[in-house]
Amino acid sequence: MTKMNPVVHFEMPYGDKDRLINFYTNAFGWQMHKFGEEMGNYVTASTTETDENMMVKTPGTINGGFFPKKPDWPAQYPSVVIAVEDIKEAMNKVTEAGGKVLGEPMEIPGVGRYVSFTDTEGNRVSILQAIRK
């Protein structure tokens, strides 16, 4: 059987960080964590219990994050993040399958390398090569 790459994270844009945090905390009980400028004002969302390595304890569940809306970024919609072993290889496969990689991979400190792409249907999706611990 061919190795499958799992969905490991979701992402959504936000316009107002405090309003966002208030909504998801009150509506769903999620634990939200704000990061500063050095992490692009990202907000993580814990939707399920995690272990000491921040990995989900219940198989099939994922956590996510929110990024600030920016006027010059393409395709700012809810999307998913797919785990890959080799980001360069995955980028080549995306292109070969008809998708379009959006820029070059960026380093997320303590997490790994990340890049977004659009699939053949115009959806923005991302891939992540996690740091091996």
Secondary structure, DSSP 8 states (H G I E B T S, - for coil): ------EEEEEEEES-HHHHHHHHHHHH--EEEE--GGGTT-EEEE-S-B-TTS-BSSTT--EEEEEE--TT-S--S-EEEEE-S-HHHHHHHHHHTT-EEEEEEEEETTTEEEEEEE-TTS-EEEEEEE---
